[in-house]
Amino acid sequence: MKDQQQIDCPCCGQKIYIQPQLLVRGSSFSCSNPRCDASVALSHSSYSVTNKALNKLEKMRQSQL
């Protein structure tokens, strides 16, 4: 998947694969461990700040091409 990132699950330490653009649109992502019920998502108050940071990151990427 394009722009897929991974973080460690806060519950079991396995990987949680996320897509930042979907994260800021309200998606949640589940742990890759089938025995773990953990998932991550942004709080609504974080959408704006995170979206701005992702936009700045994309502009930086584009300027380096």
C-alpha positions in Angstrom: 0.0 0.0 0.0 1.2 3.5 -0.7 2.6 5.5 2.2 2.0 2.6 4.6 3.8 3.1 7.9 4.0 0.9 11.0 4.0 1.4 14.7 4.4 -0.9 17.6 1.2 -2.0 19.3 1.0 -0.4 22.7 -0.6 -3.6 24.1 1.4 -6.5 22.7 4.3 -5.0 20.8 3.4 -6.5 17.4 3.0 -4.2 14.3 0.1 -2.0 13.5 0.2 -0.9 9.9 -1.3 2.5 9.2 -1.8 4.9 6.3 -1.3 8.4 7.5 -3.7 10.0 5.0 -6.5 7.6 6.1 -5.6 8.1 9.7 -6.4 11.9 9.5 -9.7 11.1 7.8 -10.9 9.1 10.8 -9.8 5.5 10.0 -8.6 3.2 12.7 -6.1 0.5 12.3 -5.9 -2.9 14.1 -3.0 -4.8 15.5 -1.5 -7.5 13.2 -1.6 -10.0 16.1 -4.9 -11.9 15.7 -5.1 -12.5 19.5 -4.8 -8.7 20.2 -7.9 -6.5 20.0 -6.0 -3.2 20.0 -6.5 -0.6 17.4 -5.3 3.0 17.0 -7.0 6.1 15.7 -6.7 9.9 16.2 -8.9 11.8 18.5 -11.1 14.3 16.7 -9.1 17.2 18.2 -5.9 15.9 16.6 -7.2 15.8 13.0 -6.3 19.4 12.2 -2.8 19.4 13.7 -1.9 16.0 12.1 -3.3 17.0 8.7 -1.2 20.2 8.7 1.9 18.2 9.6 1.3 15.7 6.8 0.7 18.5 4.3 4.0 20.1 5.2 5.8 16.7 4.9 4.3 16.2 1.5 5.5 19.7 0.4 9.0 18.9 1.6 9.0 15.6 -0.3 7.8 17.4 -3.5 10.5 20.1 -3.2 13.2 17.4 -3.0 12.2 15.8 -6.3 
